[in-house]
């Protein structure tokens, strides 16, 4: 039988729901079972739930998975027109972490054949339920009478019999701790996740044995971000970095925010923690597992703030390595390269590659014969109470001023006169040289500069051979061509490199 036709001859597109949902699942790096657990909790949090209860138990019919929340529930219109639809959603961008318009439909590919997904929802205006099943490659549903699973004034309950998998209770616990540890730690207020096989208690968070624990707060675009920094007593198998959390859900792990190569080796595998960044919700990709970071203004502002706070904390625990002093010839080469790069970065198409271009002037306080306020001299570093190894930690303040190790701040208690002036900040790329034999990276970006590793074997080889610019460029071209030939996906990244080189060449000809 052919496709149904409308009165004017138009035909609807055929859609294979099963294949479409599997395509959505391919956007995740996790197994479908893990995606199901993560997304089911995300839907509860999007519904403003305070309590979430997950059940997983064996029956003669199979493994039953269910999740209950006390969120706002759905209205009749939302239940019929949004919940039972694909890619239609009332979720606002930047305010939710669930896969908008897909959510519950991910259950369909986890559903044991011949069974239905039962959903019950209750809100201030509606109490209803439905069954959703696969009919061939189509998804169909019907309204049914509620079974009374939602006993709170509002909320939603979902239940299904899972297809055979290795999902068990211990794996569910691990998935929750890995993805929603910020919720378990209480960073999002009185929200709790419960497990039916551990009645009467909320699921405890993951937290290692700590030597130092500090919490810092800052704002980006008017929204509060919280960074919890942990120095563990024991080493991890490999460096962990921070987890980046948005609206309670871990989006990225192993984040160092420009500090990884500044840390002393003996500290690198003892540092971890969590940073909440709800202000970045508007940068989440469709599947809410990645960020459209790049050169987005909000991302750059967040990255700068967390880098400053993390660097200050690392200094407070003595984890920052001492930077080696470069030789005069290294400084001369660095200045030459810096001048070349900065000429390219002045071109409009490259300005977003300069992380120091965002602010070109800064207010500072100085002693002055033309005073407008009282000022007070403070030390270059000022400690404030925190939580450390012995109940005290340190935060850090680097005040303005020209004296080494000291500066001035405006203060009614000050006994000197001064004024607030505006100083132009360096907006070009600063280039530093460091010697880190154990570091496998040739160069990296910190809050202060691009750092080139003089100890890297490639750097040492070019230096020892005295290669000319012509040989160095030929070598670069050949290697890039060979890599592109083997892996065409690398071409896009190399094209960015070529844009820089071409702009440099055109500047030289002008």
N, C-alpha and C positions, 0 to 999 in steps of 0.2 A: 504494500500500500504506500503510495507516495505521500510527500509532506502535505499537510493541510494548507489550502490556499485562502487568502483573503479575497474579498469581493473584487479588488482591482488587480489581482494576480501576484501580489507580493507573497513570499513564503518566509516563515521564521527559520533562523539558523538551527541546525541540529547541534545539540550539546550533549556530550558524554560526561555526566556528572562525576563518575568514578575516575576517569582519566584527568578531568580538570582538577579535582581535589588532590590527586597524586602529583600533578604538576606543581600545585601550591606547596605540597610537602617537600618537594625537591628543592624549594628555596631555603629549607632549613638544613643545617649541618648535622642535626641530631636524628636518632631513630624515630619512627612514627610514634612509638609508645611514649617516648619522652616528650615529644611535641604535644601529644594529647594531654598529658598531665600538666605541662607548663601552660598550655593555652586554656585549659579548663580553669585553672587558678586565676589566670589573667582576666578571664571573663567575669569572675566573681569580684575581683578588685575593681574592675571597670564599673561594676554595679554598686560600688561603694559599700561592700560587705565589711563587717567587723569580725565576723567569725566564719570560718570555712572548715567543713568537715569532709574528709575523704574516706571512702570505704573501698576495700579490695578483698574479696573473699571467694572461696571456691564453693561451687554448688554442683549437683549432678549434671546441670545443664551447661556449666562452664564457669569461667571467672567473671564475677560481676564487679564492675567499677561504677562508683557513684560519687557525686560531689554535691554538697548542700551548702548554701550560703544564706546569710540574713541581709542581703543587699536590698535595693529598692524594688526589685521585681520588675515585671513588664506590664505595660498597659495592654488592653486587648488589641489595639492597633499595632503596637510594637511586636506582640507575640505572633500575630497572623501575617503581617506584611513585611517585617524585618527579620525576625528570628527564623521563620520558615521560608527564607529566600536566600539566594546566593549572590554575594557581592553587593547586597543592599544593606545599609547599616545607618543607624542614627548616631553612631559614635563620632564625636568631634575630634578632628586632627589635633594632636598636641595635648590631648586630655586623657588618652587611653593607651593601654599597652596590649590589648587583644588584637588579633588579626581581624580587622574590621571587615564585616560582611562574610567571613568564612567561619570563624569561631566554632560553633557547635557542629557544623557540617564536617569538620575534620573527624568527628566520631564515626562517620559513615564508613570510612575505610578501615576502622578498627573493629567494626561490628561483625559478630559471628553471623554467618549466613542464615537467613530465615528468622532472624530476631529483629526487634524494634528498639529504637532509642526512646525512652520515656522521659518526658520533660514536664515538670510542674512549676508554675510560677504564680506568685501572689504579690499584688501591689495594693495601694490604697483604693484602686478602682476596679480591680479585676482579679479573679482566681480561676485559672484554667490549666488544662493539661493536653498533651498530644502524644501520638506515637509517630515516629519517623522511620521509614524503612527504605531499602533499595529494592526497586522493581526492575530487574535487568540492569540497564545502565542509567536508569532514571531514579530520582529520589521523590518519594511521595509521602504525604502525611495526612493524618486525620485527627480532629479534636476528640478527646475522650473525657470522662469524668475524672476529676482529681482524686488521687488516692490518699490525700492528707499527709504527704511527706513533708510539706513545709508547715511547720508548727509555729513559727515566729510571725509577727504582724506582716512581714514582707520577706521575700526571698525567692530563690530558684533552686530546684533540685533536678539533676540529670542522672539517669541510670542506663547502663547498657551491658550486655553480655559480650565480652571481648573475644575476638578471634584468638587462636592459640598463639602465645608469645612467651617470652621469658620475663615479663613484667611481674614482679612480686612485691611484697610489702617492704622489704629492705631497699629495693631499687626505687620505689616511690619515695621513701624517706630521703635517699641520696639525691634524687632529682629535685625535691623541694629545697633541701639545704643548699644545693649548688645554685639554684635559680632565684630563691626567695629568702636568702639568709638575712637580708636587710629587714624584711617583715618580721622574721623570727627574733631578731635582735631588738626590736622595738623602735627602729628608726622612723617608722611611719605610724607612731602612736599605738593605740589599743587595738591593734589588729592581730588576730591569732589564727593559726592553722592547726586543726585537730585531726587525729587519725583514729578511726573507729576501733582499731586493735590496741589502742592505748587510751582507754576511756578515762575521762576526768582530768586530763592534763593537756596542755598545749605543747606542740612539738618544739623541742629545745633547739636553739641555734647551734651552728658550728662555730667554735671559737678555740683557737690553739692556746697552749700555755704561754702566757705573756710575761715579758720582762718590763716593757714600757707600753703604755696605752695612752694616746692623746686624741682629742676631738677638736677640730677646727671648723668654723662656719664662715661662709662668705656669700655674697649675693651676686647673681648674674641676671641681668634684665629684671631686677626687682624680686627674683625668686631665690629663696634660701637654698644653699647647697651645704651638705655636711660631709666632712672627711674624717673617717676614723682610721688613724694610723696605728699599726701594731708592730712592735718588735718582739719576735718570739724568742723563747728560751732555747728552743732546738731548731736546727736547720731543716728546711725542706729539701727534697731531692734535687730541685732546681729552683731558680728564682721565680717568685709568684707575682709580684707587683700587686696592684689594686684591682678590685672589681668595680666597674662602673655600673651604677644602678639608676634606673629611671622608673618612677612611679612604683617602686617596690621590686621590680624585676631586673635581674642581672642582664645587662646588654653586652658588656664586654668584660673579659678577664685579662689578667697579665698586663695592666696598664702602668706605665712608669712616668708618663708626662714629663719627658725631657730630663729625667734625673738618673736614669739607669747607669749611665757611664760616669757619673760623678760619685758613685757610692764605693766605699772601700770594699774590697773583695770579701772580707770576713763578715760583712753585714748583708751582702746581696741576697743570701738565701734565708734570711731571718726577717725580711720585711714583707708585710702584707697589709690588707685592710680593705675598707669599703668607702666609696664616695658616692653620695646621692646627687643626682643632676637632673631633677625634674624639668628644669628650664630647657633641657635638650630634647624634650618629648616631641617638639615640632619638627625635629630633624630626623626622627625615626623613619626607616624605610617601610614599605608596605607590610612586610612580615614582622616588623617590630623587633628584629634581631640585629639590625645594623644601623649605623648612623650615617646620614649624608653630611659628614663632617667637612672635610676639605678646607676651604677658605671661607665657610659661612661665618658671619660676624659673631653670632652667639657662640659657636664652637670655639673660635679663637679667643673670645673673652673668657670663656670657661676654662679653656686649657691654660691660659696665662695665670688665672687665679689659683687653680689647683697646683700648678707648677711652683708658684711662689710659696704656697702653704706647705707643700711637701718638702721643698728645698729647705725652708726654715726649720721644719721638724727634723729633717735629717741632720742639719747643723746642730740642733739642740741635743741630739743623742750621740754626737761625735762620729756620724757615719759618712761625712763628706771627705773624700780624698783630697790631698794637697795636689794642686796643679803644678806640673814641672815648669820651670822657667825656660822659654825658648831662647836659642842663640840669636845673635844679631842678624845672621844671614836668613834664619827662618822668619824673623819679623819682617825683613825686607821683602821676602817672597810673599808673605801673607798680605802685606800692604798692597803689593802689585795685583795680586789676585782679587783682593777686596775691591780695589778701584775698578777693575774690569767688570766684576759681577755687578757692582752698584750702577755702572753705566747701563747695563742691560736692564736692571730692575727699575730704572726710571722710565722705561718704555711702558705705555699703558697696559699692554697685554700681559706684562709680567709683574705688575705691582702687587698682586695677591700672593706672590711667592715670597714676599718679604714679611716675616712675622713681626718685625719691629717697626712697621710702617703705620701701625694703627694710631699711635699717639706721637705728635711731634713737638708738643709743648707741655711743660709741667710747672705747677705752682710750687715754690719753695720759700722758706723763711730765712732771711739773712740779717746780720747786724747792719745798721744803716744810720747815716746822718740825716736821713729824711724819714723818720719813724712814723708808723701808723698804728703800732701796737706794742705791747710788752712781749718780750720773748724770753724763753728759758733754755739754757744749754743742757743738753742731755747726752748721755753716752751713746756711742755708735750702736750698741746693742743693749736692749732693755728687756729684762725677764719679767714675766707675769706668771701668776699661779696656774698650774695645770695638773695633769695626772701623770706621774712618772713612776720610776722604780720605787721611790720611797714616799709616795704620796704627793710629790711635787714634780712638776714638769716645767717646760719653758716654751713660751711663745717668743717671737722675735720682732723687733721694730727697727727698721733702718731709717732714721730721721734724715731730713735734709741738712745740708751744711757743707762747708768747705774744709773744715778741720778733720784730719784723719782720725777715725774712731769716735767722732763727736758730731753734733749737729744742733739745730735750734728748732723749737716748736713754739707756736703762739700759746701764751699762757697768761692769765690774769695774775698769777703768782710770780711771774717773771720779774727780774730786777734789772733787765737790760732792754734797750730800745731797738726795734728793728722794723722791717717791712716785708711784705709778701711780694715776690717778684715772679715773673714768668720766664722760664728758661727753655730754650729750644733744645730738644733732645736729639740725639743722633738717630736718624731714621734709616741709615744704610746698613748693610750687612757687616757686622764685626766678625773678624776671622781670628781664631786662636789656634795655637799649635800645642798639642799635648803629647806625652810619651806614655803609652799604655800597652806594654808588650803582651799582656794577657787578653786584650780586647781584640776581637776578630773584626770589628768594624773600622772602615777607612775614615769615616767622618760621621758626625751626628749634630743635631741641633739642640742647644740648651736655651734657657731663658735669656742668656747673655750673648751668645755667639754661636756661629758654626765652628765646630772644633774638628781639626784634622789630626789624625793619629800618625805621628811621625814614626812610631814603632811598628807600623803595619809593614809586612814583607814587601808589598807592592811599592810603597813609598821608599823603602830602603833600596829596593832594586833599581828604581829609576834614578835615585840619588847616586848610587855607586857606579852605574853605567854612564852617567852623564848624558842621557838621551837628549837629543835635540827636540824642539817642538814638532818638527816634521815627522820624526820617527814615532814620537809619543802619539801624535794624531793618527798616523797610519795604523799603529797597533790598536788604538781604540776602535777605528772604523772596521778593521778586520774582525775583531772579537765580537762587536755588536752584530755584524753581518752573519757570522757563524751561529750566534745564539738565536737570532731571528729566523734563520733557515731551519733550525731544529725545533723551535717553538714560536710559531707566528704570533701567539698571544702576547709575546714580549714587545712586539713592535710599537704598541701604543705608548708604553713607558719610554722606549728609546726615542720615539718621535718628540717627546717633551725635552729630552736631552738635546736632540738636534736643534730644536727651536732656540735653545739657549746659545748653542755654538753658532748657529746661523746669524742670530742677532748680534753676537759679538763680532762676527766677521763683517757684517754690514756696517757696524759702527766704526770698524777700523778702516773701511773704504771711504767713509763719508768725511 
